[in-house]
Amino acid sequence: MIEIEGLSKRFGAKPVLDHVSFTAEDGKVTGFLGPNGAGKSTTMRAALDLIAPDSGRALIDGRPFAEHRAPLRTVGAVLDAKSAHKGRSAYAHLLSIALTNGIPKRRVDEVMDLTGIAAVKTRKAGAFSLGMSQRLSIAAALLGDPHNLVLDEPINGLDPEGVKWVRDLCRYYAAQGRAVLLSSHLMSEVALTADNLVIIGQGRILETTTVADFVAEHSTRSLRVITPEPEKLKAIFAHAPEVTVTPITRETGDPQEGAAFRITGADLGAAACVFAAAQLVTYLFVQEHASLEEAYMTLTHTSAEYLGRSMSATGTPPQTTPVVANVPQPGNVPQSGAAPRSASAPQSGTTQPPQPAQSKEVQR
């Protein structure tokens, strides 16, 4: 378990961490999210005693990291993908770490096989791409078969197969009762892996929650309707105070006839039944989802240190899903409930170790 308690840190006049507190629990993958410059890497380095905080403390399994007699068996960390000496081979790099930490030599071959870099064991680290360097760093983190994993942006530079492998690795370690702290600035990827979320911005914790709760709270739904009978549409919901009908601008590809509306607070199936009973003509009837990435960006936008100018005047249109045929019986239009957890939620932990991550770059 990794406990961060009231960490504060300034570099010169600039505050970097402001009373940061959270816990990465055993048996869970904790996603540590925030924009670039939010304080993620500084927090992780402070947890590993690489940076001395101005106040607060970090505990690894109940003790400061420096007090552990076998550090690599306590924590495996990926903080810098390019940390290996450029003139050393991948095997020599891992062997030197193993021998200086009392780890058997055979473990080097095991982690190289596990991370898919056995075929390039004699290649010098300086010749590795970012993706291959990331695999080498992960191999080094796994050498001690640690109880805790601290992974700072571990998927940078990886191909899709490598990204999936890192996801499976995190879930596997958590299923064994170990703690995994995984930093990223991508909500879409972390939501597929993590159980808990810690969101940081400008050195302050913005939200501590679970993925399930974040999905339920932020995956809002609405209905988009284009109809030649706008007054009839408004009359249908006139006595439903929980439902809001708002005129909107039609999107590219929408039918050019009729009026466009966005309806919030109405259930898809019940609305379809009521529309049918009222014989409302619709040219378009779709359900829209606000993505988790959009919700995350909304939460962290004011805390982002580096903001670029928007390249779109209209923004990204929300994702649409077709109307389903299986709808409830006609009746009053109920208020829509929380969105179910689907592809954005982490998969259940596996009891089998992830298969070796064979990179296409290695194959070439």
N, C-alpha and C positions, 0 to 999 in steps of 0.2 A: 504494500500500500504506500502511496506517495501523498504526503500531507504538506500543503503549502499554507503557511500561517502568517498572514499580515506582512508579506514581503513588500518593501519599498526600496527604491533605488533611483539615484540621480547620477547622471554623467555630466559633470560640470553644473551648469545652471538648468539643465534640461531634466525634468522628471521622466523616468522611464517606467517605473512600477509604482503604483499608489495603493498600498495596503491590499495586495492580491492574496486572496485566500480561496482554496478549494481542495478537494480530495479526489485522487484517482484511486478508486476502490479495487480491492482484489476481486477477480472474477468478472471484471468489467473492462470494456474499452472506453476510455474517456477521450472524446474529441476536444481538442484545444484549438478554438477557432478565433481568428481575428485578421484584420487587414495587415498588409506589410507595415512594419514599424509599430505594431500594437503592443509588443512586449512579450510575445510568445517565446522567442529564443532566449531572451534575457531571463525569463522565469525558469526555463529548463536548465540553463547554465548555473543559475543560482541554486537550483535543487541539487545539482551535482558538485557544488562547492567550487565551481570554476569562476564564479563572480561572488564577491562578498556583498550581501545586501546591506543597506544602511540601517534597516530594522526588519524585524520578522525572522522567521526561520523556515527551513524545509526539512522534513523528516522522511527517511526511506525505511519502511518497516520499523518505525518507532525511534530511529536514531539518525543523526546527521550522517550524510554519505561518507564523510571522511573517517568516521569511527568504525566503519565496517572493515573487517580484516580480509575479506575476499570480495572486493568491489565488483568484479566482473560476474560473480555468481549472484550478486545482489541486484545490479542494474546493468542492462545492456542498452547502450545509447547510440543513436545516430544523430549527430549534431552538424556534421560537415561532410558532405559526400566526397570532397576532394582532400580529405585529411591524410591519406596515405602518402608516404614518401614516393615521389615520382620515379625515382631510380630503382625502387624495389619491385620485385615481381609480386603478384597477388598472393602467392603461396608464402613467400618470405615475409611479407607484411603480417599475415595472419599468424605465421609460426612465431614471429618475434613477440607478438602479443600473448600468445598461448604460453610460451616458455617463461615469460616474465611474470605470469600470473598463476603458475602451477597447474596449468591446464594440459591434459595429455595431448601428445602430438596427433593422435588419431582423430581428435576432434576437429582439426583443421580440415582434413579431407571431408568430414561429415558436413560441415557448414558450407564448404564449397559446392558439394553435391546438392545440398538443400537449396542454395541460392542460385544454382544454375551456372556457376562460373568455373567449374572444374576443367572445362575444355581450354580455358585461357589462364591456367594457374601459373604458367611461366611468363606470361606477358607482363611487362612493366606497367605499374599503375598509372604512370604518366601518359600512357597511350590509350587509356580507357576513356570512353565517352562519359557524359554525365550519368546516363542510365547504368552503365557498367560500374562506374564508381559508386553509385548508390547501392548496387548489389554487394559490392565489396564491403561497404560500410555496414550493411545489414549483417553480412557474414561475421564481421568483427563483433557486432553487438550480440550475436547468438553464441559466441564461443563458450562463454561460461554457463550456458543454459540458465539464464538469470530468472529470478522471481519477478522482476519488474522490467518493462521495456519503456524507454523514453525515445520517441521517434519524432524528429523535427523535419517536417516536410519530406517523408521518406519516398513519396511516389514521384518526385520531380525527376524528369528525364526518363522514366520507365515507359516501356511500351504497354499496350493494353493487357497483355498476358502478365507482365510484371506487376501492374497495378492490381489485378485480380489476386495474384499470389500474395502480395502484401496484405490485402484485405483478409484473405483466408488465414494468413499467419497470425494476424492480430486476433481474429476470432478463435483460433486454435489455442493460443496462449491464454486468452481470457477463460476459455472453457476448462482449462486446467487449474483455475483458481488464481491465476497471476494477474497483476495489474499492468495495463497498457495505457500509456499516455501518448496520444497521437496528435501532433499539431498539423494544421493545414489552414489555408485561406479559402478552401473550396467546400462549401456546405454540401454540395451534391455528392461528393465522394465520401465525406465523413459520415453523412447520414446513412450510407450503405454499410458502414463498418461499426460505428460507435453505439454504445448503450447510453452514455451520458454525454452532455455537452457543457463546455465552459467557454463562454464567448467573451473576449477581451477587446477593448478598444482604448487607445491612448493610455495604456498602463492601468486601466481600471476594469474590473469585472463588470460586464454589462448584464449578463444573465447566466445562471447556473440551472440546468434543467436536464430532462431526459430527452432522447430523440423522440420517443413516443409522444411526450407532452408537447414538444416543439411542433411536431407534425400536426397534432390535433389543434393546436392554437393558431398556427400560421398557414396551414394548407386550406385556405378559404375557398369556397366554391360560389359560383354565381351562374346564372343562366343568361345567355345572349339570344335575343329573339328579334327577328325581322318579320313584320306583319303589315298587311295593308289595312288592318282594322285596329289602329292604336287606341281608340276610345274604348272599344270592347275589351282590350287587354287591360287597360287601367281599371275598368269597372270590375273585372274579375278579382282584382286584389284590393279593391276599395275598402273592404271591411277586414283586411288582414294587416293590422298595424306593424307586425313584425317583418313584413315584406316591403321592400323598396323597389320601385320601378323608375329607372333613370334613363332619359334619352341619351344616346351615345352616337358618335360618328361611326359610320360603317367602315369596315376594314377592306383592304384589298382582296378581291375575290368574292366579296359579299354580293348578293342580289341587289340590283340597282333600284328595284321598285320596293315600296313599302317603307316603314319607319323602323329604325333600329333602337332596341332598348337593352339595358342590362338589369336583371332582376336578382336581388340579393335577399337571402332569408327564406327562399322557397325551395322545397324538395323537388328534385327532378321528376321522379315518377308521379307524385301527386299532381304536380303542375301539368304534366302531360295528360293525365286523366281529366283534369278540369278543363283544359283546352279542348279536348275531344268532346266533352259534354256540352261545352258552350259553342261548339262548332267554330272555334277561332281558326282562321286561315293563317298559316305561318309559312314564310318562305325559307326561314332559317330558325332552328331550335337546337342549340348546343349548350353543353355544360362546360364551364371554364374553370381551370384551377390556377391559383396563384402559386408559383413554384416555391420550393423551400429556398432556393438561391435568391429569389426576389425578396422573400421575407428576411433572410439573413442580411442582404444588402441594405434593406430599409433600416434594420436595427443598427448596423455598423457604419452607415454612410457618414453620419456626422462625426464619427470617431476615426475616419480614415485620414492618414497623414498625407498621402499622396493621391490627389484627385485629378483626373484628366477631364478634358472637355467632352461633353456628350457628343457622340457622332450621329445621333438619331433624334429627329424632331418629335417623333411619335412614340418612341420607346418600343420595347419588344412586346408583341401581342401575346396575351396569355395562351397557354396550351388549351386546346379544345379536345373534348372527347365526344364521340357520337352518342346520340340518344339510344338508350337500351330499350329492348322490347318488354322486358320483365318489369312491370310497374305495379304499384299497389292499386287497390280498388278506389274508385272515385270517392271524394269526400273533401273535407276541409284541407287546405294547403298547410301542412305543418312547417314549423321552422326547421331549417336544415340543421343537422347535427354535426358533430366533429368529423372531419375527414378521416376515413380509415387509413391505417398504416399499410402501405403497399410497397412499391419498389424502392421507396426512399428510406425504408426502415432496414436495420441490420438483420441479416439472416441469423438463424439460431446457431449457437456454437457447435462446432463439429468435434467429435472425439477422435478423429483421425488427423494426423499431421498433414499439412499441405504438401502437395506434390512438388518436386523440384521445379523451380521457375526457370525454364530453359528460354533464354533470350534469343530472338531472331538474329540479333547482332552476333551472338556467339556462333550461331549456325552458319553465318556468312563467313 
